[in-house]
Amino acid sequence: MTLTHTDRPDRNLALELVRATEAAAIRAVPFIGKGDKIAVDGAAVDAMRAFLSTVSFDGVVVIGEGEKDEAPMLFNGERVGNGQGPACDVAVDPVDGTSMAAAGRQNALSVIAVADRGAMLDASSVFYMDKLVTGPEGRDVVDIRKPVGENIRALAAALGKRPEEVVVAILDRPRHEGIVREIRAAGAGTRLLLDGDVAGGINAARAGTRIDMCVGIGGSPEGVTTACAVKALGGFMQGVLAPKDDAERDRGLAAGLQMDHVYDADDLVKGEDAFFVATGVTDGGLLDGVRYGDGIIRTESIVLRTQSGTVRRVVAEHLASKWL
């Protein structure tokens, strides 16, 4: 008899990594709504780094955080883990949505994605990427090179909906004013995201959410991180790098990146054994934020694995006395 992965249990690294996102989310809470995004990020970074050091893997941060915002960072090239176990690429964002958390707004997450060493596209030389994410119904139906209205109509037909029933998530930025008009002209509704298009992309790829599609220009590191989740969810994703000027375009080309090329999820994260973990910092459409009360700290996380296609929700209760 040939054993499959379901017959031969193996290690789910994400179930260990979730402790690091939980810790980052919990440590960020005292700074929520205080207006200081550097303090939010600094507390989360310190907690995530400490917990990552206990995990049995040999990780290298391929997608770090902080360089773009001049915040405290888990920097690109940093070694994480205890050095034992599988060699991995790591993408980290101790708080995806630091500005939202600092303002007390919703949808801030703590995020880690992990894949085999060499699997993640290093897009750090070009900060932004135009992205399109849908559920599996979008495969061979939508294309990032087509007008958004055409994609909305095609996806609606694949979903058995009218275009008026389609909901599209997009970052609320001046650069997206034209595409927002196109979305609405096609009859679809928008979900304008203040920040955090990782959550928007995941909700577009997941079954049973109100978001059918996520589009627009956001961070290219977040795009690679989102690809780990989309692959685990069986969703569809495309991305095109969006350099802000000729100098950045030249840096990207020198780093081996392809401009005007449509990357799919398998280009952004190669292989079939990737992990994605996120813990809610503030309440949002994907996860509840951290809750305090009666001596208990409650966290909610999502844990995804590409190899098994498993989606787990992890609700944990932590004794506050151990953290305060």
N, C-alpha and C positions, 0 to 999 in steps of 0.2 A: 504494500500500500504506500502510495506517495503522500507524504505529509504536506499540508499547506500551512501558511502562517497561523491559521485558526486552530490547527491541531497541535502546533508546536509553539507554546507561549514563549515570547521573548520580552525583552525589557522595553518599556515605554518611557523613554527619557523625559517626555513632557510631564509625566506625573511627578518627577523630581523637580523639574524646572518651575513648576507652578508655585513652589514655595518661595522662589525668588520674586515672582511678580506679585504674590500676596504681600511679601515684606515691603516691596517698593510702594505698593498702593497704601498700605497701612501707615508707613512713615511719612507719606506725602500729606496725609489727612490734616494734621495741625496747621498746614499752610494754605488749605483750600479757602478761597475767598479773601485772602489777605493781600492780594495785589502784587505779590512778588514771585514771578515764575521761576527765577533763579533759585529761590529757597525751595520751591516745590521740587524742582529737578534735582537739586543737590541732595536733599533728604532721600529721594527715591534712588538716585545713583548709588549712594553709600550703602543702602540696604540691599539693593540688587547685587552689587559687587560682592558683599559679604556672603550672601547665600549662594551665589554662583560658585564661590571658591570651595564649597562643600560637595558639589556634584561630581560624580565620577565620569568625567569626559575631558578630552583635550580640545578645548574650544579656542578659536581665534575669532575675534570680533571683526567681521567683514563690513558690517553696517553698524556703525556706532551712532551716538547722538551727541549733540552739543556743538559740533564744529560750525554748523550753520548759524546757531543762535549765540555763540560764545558763552555757552553754559557749561557747568561741570559735566564731565563726560566719561562714559565708557568708550575709550577712543578706538578708532580703527587700528587693527593690529594688536590690540591688547589680548593677552592670553587669559582665559577664564577656565574655571573648573580646577580639579585637583591634578590634572595631567595624566590621569589613568583612564582607560576605556577608549571609546571611539574618538577618532579625529574628526572634528566638526567645524563647519562655518557657523557663525552665530550673528544674528541680527538682534539688536536690542533697542528698545525705546522705553526707558524707565517710566516716563509719562508721555504718552502720545496725546498731546493737547495740553501742554503746560500753561498756555495762556488761558485756556478754558478753566482749568483747575484753579489758577490764581484768581480768576474772576468769579469763581463759584458756579460756573456753568456746567452743563451736562456733557456726557460723552467722552470724558477723559479716561484713558486706559493705561495700564502697564503691560508691556508687550515683549515677548521673546520669541524668536523663530530660530530653528536649528536645522541644518541639513548636512549631508556628508561633506568632508573637506573638498573644496574646489567646486561645489555645486552651485553656490550663489553668485549671480552676476554682480561684480563690483562696479556699481554705477556712481561711486562717490564723486567722480570728477564732473558729473552733470547733475545738478541738484534737483531738476524738475523733469517730470514725465507726464505725458498725456495718457490717460488710462481709460479703459472700458472694461467693466465687469458685469457679468450676468450669471444666472444659474445655468445649468447644463443645457437648457432649452435654447440658449443663444449660440451654441456651437454650430458652425456652418450656416448661421442665420444672420448674425450681425457682423459688422466689420468696422473697425475704427476709422478706416479711410472713407467711409460713406457718410453722408449728412446724417445728423442725429435724428431728424424726422423720419428718414427712411429706415433707420435702425429701430426706431420706436414702433413703426407700423409692422415691420417684419417680426419683431419680438412679440408684439401683441398677438399676431396671427399664430405664432408658435405656442403661445400660452393659452390660446382660446379666449382672449380678451379683446375688448375694443381699445383703441389707442387712448381713449379718455380714461381708461381704468389703469393705465400704466403709470408708475411712479418712478421718477429718476432722482437719485441723490447726486448732489454736486456741491463742491465747496463754494461758499458765498464770497466771491472775490470779484473785483471790477473786471478782471480779465475774462470772466465767464458771462458777462451781461448779454453778449450776443447769443451764446449757446442756450442760455436760459430762455431767451425770447423764442428761439427755434423749438425748444422742448414744448413750450406752452402753445406755440402756433400749431404744433402737431396734435394738440389736444391733451397731452400728458400733463401730469402734475409734477411738481418739484418738491424735494426735501432739501432745503438749503442748509449745508453743514457749516457751522462756524469754524470748525477745525476737525481734524481727525478723520481723514478719508479712509483709514484702515477699517474702522468700524463700518463706514458706508459701503466699502467693497465687500466686506464679509456678509453684511445683511443682503446685498444684491445677489450673492452666490448661494446663500442659505435658502432652503425651502421654508415656506410658511411665514415669511416676513412681508411687510407692506412695500418694501423696496424691490423693484424689478431690475433696475439697472443703475450703475454708478459710473459717471463719466467726468471728464475734465482733467485739468492739470494740477497735480499735487507733487509731493516729494518723490523723487525716484527711489530713495532708500525705503520709504513707506510702500512703494510699489512692489519691491522685491519681497518685503515682509508679507504684504497682502497675498502675493502669489503662493506662499507656503500654505496659507489658509485656504485659498481658492482651490488648490490642487487636492487638499484633503476633503473638501466639500464636493468635489466633482464639478465645480463651476467652470466658467469660461472667462478668460482674461486676455487682453491685449494691451501693450504699452508701446509708446513711441517717445524717445527721449526728446526733451524740449529745452535745449540750451538757451540761455537768456541773451547771449551775444556771440559774436564770432570767436572771441578768445576762449569762451567756455566750450564752444563747439570744437575748436582745435585741441583743447585739453582732452576732451572726450575721445576724439579720433586718435590722439597719441596714446591713450590708455587702452586702445583696442575696441572701443565701443562703436557701434554702427548707428549713424545718424539717418533719419528718414526710413528706418527699418522697423517693421512691426515685430516686436518681441511677444511671444505668447508665454503662458505660465511656465511651460517646460523649458523655455529659453532663460527665463528669469531665475528659476530654481530647477536644476537638473535632478534626475533620479526620482525614485519612488519611496524614499524614506526620509521625509521631512516632518518636522513638528512645529506646531504653533500654539502658543499659550498667551492668554490675556486675562487680566484681572481688572474689574471695574474700580476706578478711583472715585469718579462721581457717577451718579445715575445716568443711564443712557438707554438707547434702543436695543443695544446688544447685551449689556450686563448692568446689574445693580451696582451702585457704588458701595464703598465701605460704610458700615453702620456700627455705631457705638451704642451700648445700652446694657444696664444691669450687669456690669462687669464683663461683658462679652463684646468682642469685635467680630463682626460678621463680614465675610468676603464672598464674592461670587466670581468664578472664573470659567473660561471655556478652554478646553484642551482638545486639540485636533492632531491626528496623525494621518499622513498621506498613505502609508503602506496598507493600513487596515481600513481607511475611510471612516474612522471612528470619531464621533463628536461626543465629548463628555462635558457636562456641566458640573463643576465642583463648588459646592457651597460649604464653607468652613466656618466654624466658630472657634475663636481664639480667646483664651483668657487674657483680659486686658492687663492684668497684673504682670504678665510676662513681657509686655511691650511698653508699658508706661514707666 
